[in-house]
């Protein structure tokens, strides 16, 4: 498949919480092998969009295509199995060791025997935790847990890895390690959808981005393309983001 061909197509996606439409006709495509960023202020609809793609929410409207074929992760377990999810909240068992966590999560994806052992070893290396594999997660720092969280989401080699604010609350060293791990995954052919509040992260990591606000896509493209579309050629991503979404505080 050419690198420019869409891996995932999101078409007119919508989802409502009661009378409030949180995602309002979102459309974009993610190309194979890229890191695609999803940016937006608080309440913009990023996490709900991720939840719909991951199959945690069933869209009220719209469709998904994976490799050009209909994709229904909310309805089909086999479709969900083609995704990896690194959620905003750390999803690990603290009473288990790092290796035991990865063995458990790997078994849930259908891995077993030698394939599971090899996947766990790769995950520990990805997280930089091979020398702490037998320590209980309860003894880990926040950054170590975040790194293990990433490894757990990628264990089964998913077609698309979804990352929802994966660097919240981590120290600079762990953040740098996470960046290196994400680049290594993309360099190895993995496709990533990455949401963040941090403009510097997005500019540093993402090949292309979509900016959301009030549940709608305001723009899609590289950072340079978004800057030109906003009438700010050469500006950094933070300036472009503020121009598109405004400076009003989003504390709700």
FENFEN-V629369 format. One line per field, one symbol per residue. ss: DSSP state (~ for helix, > for strand, _ for the rest). phi: phi as a letter, one per 40 degrees, with the letter a starting at -180 (. if undefined). psi: psi as a letter, one per 20 degrees, with the letter a starting at -180 (. if undefined). A space follows every 50 residues. Layout:
ss=???
phi=???
psi=???
This chain:
ss=_____>>>>>>>>>>>>__>>>>>>>>>>>>___>>>>>>_____~~~~~ ~~~~______>>>>>>__>>______~~~~__>>>>__________>~~~ ~~~~~~~~____~~~~~~~~~~~~~~~__~~~___>~~~__~~~~~~~~~ ~~~~_____>>>>>_______~~~~~~~~~~~~~~~~___>>>>>>__~~ ~~~~~__>>>>>>__>>>>>>_~~~~~~~_______~~~~~~~~~_____ __
phi=.ccccccbbbbfcaabbgccccbbgcbabbcdgbbbcbbicdgchccccd ccccgcbcdcagabbbfgbdbbccbbcccdccbbbbccccbbcccccdcc dccccccccgcafcccdccccccccdcgbdcbcccccdcccdccccccdc cccbdcgccbbbbbfcbcgccdccccccdccccccccchcbbbbbacccc ccccbccaabbbafgbccabicdcccccccgbdgccccccdcccbgbccb cc
psi=pqhiqpgppoolpqpqncioohpmlpprqpqpjropqoqqrpjijghhgg hghijhqoqiqarqppkjqppmhhhohhghijqqpnrhppmqohiqrggh ghgghhhhjjqrchhgghggggghggikjhikhjqqhhiqrhhhgghhgg hhhjgjlqhpppoolijpjqrhghggggghgghgghhjiqppppqqiohh gghhhpgrqppqpkjqphqparhgghgghiklpiqrhgggghhhirjpqm i.
